[in-house]
Amino acid sequence: MQGRARSPQLSRANADRHELYTLAVQSPDAEIDFVTRIFRKLRGRPLRRLREDFCGTGATACEFVSRHADNHAVGLDLDTRTLAWGREHRVGKLAGDARDRVNLLRSDVRTPPRGARNVDAVLAMNFSYWILSDRGSLLGYFKTVRDSLAPDGLFFLDTYGGYEASKEMQERRRVSAGRGRWFKYVWDQAWFDPLSNHMKCHIHFEFERGPAWNKAFTYRWRLWSIPETRELLLEAGFKRVTIYWEGDDNKGGGNGVFTPRKVGEQCASFIAYIVAER
């Protein structure tokens, strides 16, 4: 009996950067688990209308509509090519009528179209809102989000920090791509200005064989702290802002469980969710 043939190794030539990004960075299932759980807990009803800002390929919006026949989602982004990829590879692979319940639109999140308003929840994940690097721009965006929400709507953001957040450094992590394949995800904090908190970061991908995919993604951000973000959300008119802190896995990392906290912990790095109530 012949053994099962191993799938071809991943390489720069046969890999797709959006698929690699999803495997290494995103967890749409865990994200939607958190968002739907917190919405039901705070509002006493299921989340049915969601907007994903800075949506990229729309992976999270697609995960949401796949969960229930009454779920509807809209994704907003400015990158035409990324949106087109998402429509083909994310929306196009949804089953049944789910593909009719999600719409990926090319739009500035600061001026959302009519069909992207009066939603139950808005998501701005993967630190995407950090592209708004001055106080006025971020405050204006937060006001727009508040105006886009239903009367009892929620705004979900994520954030990271810790004393390594401003350090110029690289971190490598091996990621499984299934069927015996793997690659290395490299997070590269290449430059940081302590006078403005502006930073430049790259994502590189390294493979078992062949050249690396350097600068597959590049980000120019401002590192916004939790106090700054919370104060701007309150100034924008949100009534309450809660920080959900990730627990410790006792191995130097997070355990994926996020709970409300009023006091954090001083550590090298952390990830947290921020939930703002309209």
Wavefront OBJ file of the C-alpha trace (Angstrom):
o trace
v 0.000 0.000 0.000
v 1.465 3.269 -1.014
v 1.757 6.085 1.509
v -0.114 9.301 1.017
v 1.874 11.776 -1.066
v 2.947 14.899 0.759
v 1.567 18.177 -0.561
v 4.053 20.435 -2.340
v 6.027 22.603 0.023
v 4.974 26.207 0.303
v 7.186 28.722 -1.447
v 7.098 32.284 -2.617
v 6.116 30.939 -6.034
v 2.997 29.010 -4.973
v 1.834 30.804 -1.807
v -0.919 33.405 -1.564
v -0.120 36.251 0.814
v -3.742 36.707 1.880
v -4.048 33.038 2.827
v -0.774 33.203 4.730
v -1.978 36.315 6.547
v -5.229 34.636 7.569
v -3.398 31.587 8.904
v -0.775 33.590 10.804
v -2.664 36.643 12.018
v -6.420 36.273 11.907
v -8.809 34.113 13.922
v -12.219 35.014 12.482
v -13.949 32.171 14.345
v -12.579 33.203 17.762
v -13.241 36.869 16.983
v -16.880 36.243 16.118
v -17.232 33.965 19.173
v -16.146 36.889 21.364
v -18.172 39.572 19.589
v -21.443 37.608 19.530
v -21.032 36.481 23.154
v -20.385 39.985 24.470
v -23.179 41.505 22.399
v -25.734 39.028 23.724
v -24.481 39.484 27.282
v -24.664 43.291 27.146
v -27.771 43.690 25.006
v -29.809 40.570 25.746
v -30.384 39.752 22.088
v -28.420 38.155 19.250
v -26.145 40.206 17.022
v -27.604 40.257 13.517
v -26.148 43.263 11.622
v -22.382 43.736 11.601
v -19.976 46.098 9.840
v -16.294 45.223 9.491
v -14.208 48.369 8.995
v -10.790 48.117 7.315
v -12.097 44.696 6.310
v -9.368 43.600 3.883
v -10.555 40.281 2.464
v -13.687 40.302 4.627
v -12.801 37.090 6.443
v -14.531 38.129 9.657
v -17.669 39.393 7.906
v -17.906 36.094 6.031
v -17.450 34.095 9.220
v -20.298 36.067 10.797
v -22.850 35.476 8.022
v -21.988 31.778 7.942
v -23.137 31.420 11.556
v -26.858 32.113 11.146
v -29.371 32.614 8.352
v -30.439 35.983 9.811
v -26.916 37.422 10.004
v -25.983 40.224 7.605
v -22.624 41.950 7.210
v -20.955 44.711 5.257
v -17.208 45.242 4.946
v -15.516 48.554 4.129
v -12.000 48.997 2.764
v -10.141 51.161 0.242
v -7.903 48.493 -1.326
v -9.603 47.464 -4.565
v -7.426 44.411 -5.203
v -7.806 43.050 -1.696
v -11.570 43.473 -1.847
v -11.678 41.680 -5.212
v -9.654 38.800 -3.742
v -12.059 38.614 -0.810
v -15.123 38.546 -3.054
v -13.662 35.604 -4.992
v -11.998 33.593 -2.239
v -14.086 34.445 0.834
v -17.575 35.503 -0.279
v -17.503 33.183 -3.279
v -16.920 30.131 -1.087
v -19.842 30.749 1.250
v -22.619 28.190 1.132
v -26.247 28.779 0.212
v -27.595 32.295 0.448
v -24.839 33.437 2.839
v -22.985 35.112 -0.032
v -26.046 37.326 -0.598
v -25.936 38.465 3.034
v -22.443 39.974 2.943
v -21.298 42.936 0.891
v -17.688 44.114 0.585
v -17.591 47.757 -0.456
v -14.808 50.092 -1.495
v -15.415 52.968 0.889
v -13.609 55.205 3.346
v -14.675 54.151 6.851
v -14.963 57.841 7.758
v -17.762 58.316 5.212
v -19.695 55.021 5.223
v -22.455 54.626 2.619
v -26.114 54.423 3.621
v -26.130 50.637 3.483
v -23.377 50.484 6.109
v -25.286 52.404 8.790
v -27.745 51.504 11.552
v -25.807 48.314 12.313
v -25.741 46.442 15.622
v -21.950 46.360 15.802
v -18.905 47.838 14.105
v -15.546 46.045 14.225
v -12.122 47.639 13.734
v -9.698 44.778 14.297
v -6.050 43.939 13.714
v -5.139 47.437 14.992
v -6.309 48.799 11.645
v -7.598 52.089 13.051
v -4.007 52.978 14.014
v -3.583 54.185 10.433
v -5.389 57.322 11.691
v -2.342 58.852 13.289
v -3.534 62.185 14.670
v -6.033 62.907 17.401
v -8.512 64.784 15.216
v -8.705 62.032 12.610
v -9.241 59.262 15.141
v -11.832 61.263 17.072
v -13.689 62.008 13.838
v -13.701 58.319 12.924
v -15.021 57.339 16.344
v -17.851 59.890 16.011
v -18.732 58.454 12.595
v -18.840 54.941 14.036
v -21.132 56.058 16.846
v -23.476 57.703 14.349
v -23.486 54.463 12.294
v -24.679 52.287 15.152
v -28.189 51.330 16.144
v -29.320 52.958 19.423
v -27.993 50.033 21.477
v -25.048 49.248 19.180
v -21.521 48.285 20.215
v -18.114 49.169 18.791
v -15.394 46.497 19.045
v -11.688 47.269 18.657
v -8.499 45.435 19.488
v -5.224 46.867 20.716
v -1.769 45.783 21.748
v 0.868 47.216 24.041
v 3.446 46.407 26.702
v 7.012 47.574 27.075
v 8.068 45.754 23.894
v 5.382 47.438 21.779
v 7.712 50.311 20.878
v 10.832 48.193 20.518
v 12.463 47.829 17.115
v 12.554 44.058 16.842
v 11.581 40.950 14.892
v 9.547 37.991 16.104
v 9.311 34.670 14.251
v 6.675 32.014 14.632
v 6.170 28.764 12.758
v 2.650 28.357 11.353
v 1.032 25.181 10.070
v -0.564 25.419 6.638
v -2.030 21.895 6.783
v -1.129 18.678 4.945
v 2.391 18.715 6.337
v 3.178 22.208 5.091
v 4.400 25.133 7.154
v 5.881 28.595 6.924
v 7.324 31.151 9.292
v 5.510 34.379 10.085
v 7.846 37.271 10.882
v 6.532 40.377 12.635
v 9.043 43.166 12.053
v 8.759 46.375 14.075
v 11.251 48.147 11.875
v 11.075 51.738 13.089
v 9.578 53.691 15.984
v 9.627 57.402 16.802
v 9.128 58.028 20.556
v 8.268 61.707 19.958
v 5.163 60.887 17.901
v 4.577 57.171 18.576
v 4.610 56.683 14.810
v 5.914 53.318 13.695
v 6.603 51.277 10.587
v 6.019 47.519 10.697
v 6.346 44.743 8.132
v 5.139 41.185 7.825
v 7.571 38.774 6.147
v 6.977 35.120 5.318
v 9.763 32.540 5.293
v 9.476 29.097 3.731
v 11.036 25.668 4.147
v 12.801 26.163 0.831
v 13.391 29.084 -1.456
v 13.478 32.834 -0.900
v 11.481 34.619 1.778
v 8.573 36.898 0.959
v 9.922 40.083 2.484
v 7.549 42.975 3.182
v 4.481 41.041 2.123
v 2.595 43.661 4.122
v 3.731 47.040 5.440
v 1.997 49.240 8.003
v 2.578 52.852 8.953
v 0.775 53.370 12.225
v 0.612 55.361 15.394
v 0.851 53.289 18.556
v -2.262 54.425 20.420
v -2.353 53.557 24.117
v -5.457 52.229 25.854
v -5.963 55.434 27.910
v -5.750 57.581 24.775
v -8.187 55.361 22.896
v -10.654 55.174 25.780
v -10.610 58.947 26.299
v -11.257 59.589 22.596
v -14.145 57.100 22.546
v -15.772 58.835 25.505
v -15.187 62.230 23.905
v -16.859 60.913 20.739
v -19.996 60.282 22.793
v -19.840 56.601 23.733
v -21.448 56.068 27.132
v -19.213 53.307 28.458
v -15.876 51.788 27.446
v -14.759 48.400 28.794
v -11.344 46.782 28.413
v -11.295 43.007 27.981
v -7.868 41.721 29.026
v -6.417 38.411 27.847
v -5.547 35.834 30.472
v -2.113 34.217 30.919
v -1.335 30.708 29.676
v 1.466 30.398 32.292
v 3.963 29.925 29.467
v 4.630 33.558 28.693
v 1.705 34.018 26.309
v -2.025 34.648 26.234
v -4.678 31.970 26.688
v -7.279 33.458 24.340
v -9.741 34.182 27.165
v -10.718 37.852 27.468
v -12.442 39.208 30.586
v -13.347 42.734 31.754
v -10.574 44.411 33.706
v -10.174 47.779 35.409
v -6.480 47.233 36.152
v -4.036 45.616 33.721
v -0.654 43.992 34.223
v 2.756 45.338 33.313
v 4.156 42.868 30.806
v 6.307 42.712 27.704
v 3.331 42.454 25.392
v -0.409 42.142 25.606
v -3.480 42.062 23.384
v -6.849 43.378 24.560
v -10.297 44.091 23.205
v -12.001 47.447 23.692
v -15.799 47.537 23.694
v -17.564 50.905 23.452
v -21.309 51.171 24.098
v -23.367 53.690 22.187
l 1 2 3 4 5 6 7 8 9 10 11 12 13 14 15 16 17 18 19 20 21 22 23 24 25 26 27 28 29 30 31 32 33 34 35 36 37 38 39 40 41 42 43 44 45 46 47 48 49 50 51 52 53 54 55 56 57 58 59 60 61 62 63 64 65 66 67 68 69 70 71 72 73 74 75 76 77 78 79 80 81 82 83 84 85 86 87 88 89 90 91 92 93 94 95 96 97 98 99 100 101 102 103 104 105 106 107 108 109 110 111 112 113 114 115 116 117 118 119 120 121 122 123 124 125 126 127 128 129 130 131 132 133 134 135 136 137 138 139 140 141 142 143 144 145 146 147 148 149 150 151 152 153 154 155 156 157 158 159 160 161 162 163 164 165 166 167 168 169 170 171 172 173 174 175 176 177 178 179 180 181 182 183 184 185 186 187 188 189 190 191 192 193 194 195 196 197 198 199 200 201 202 203 204 205 206 207 208 209 210 211 212 213 214 215 216 217 218 219 220 221 222 223 224 225 226 227 228 229 230 231 232 233 234 235 236 237 238 239 240 241 242 243 244 245 246 247 248 249 250 251 252 253 254 255 256 257 258 259 260 261 262 263 264 265 266 267 268 269 270 271 272 273 274 275 276 277 278
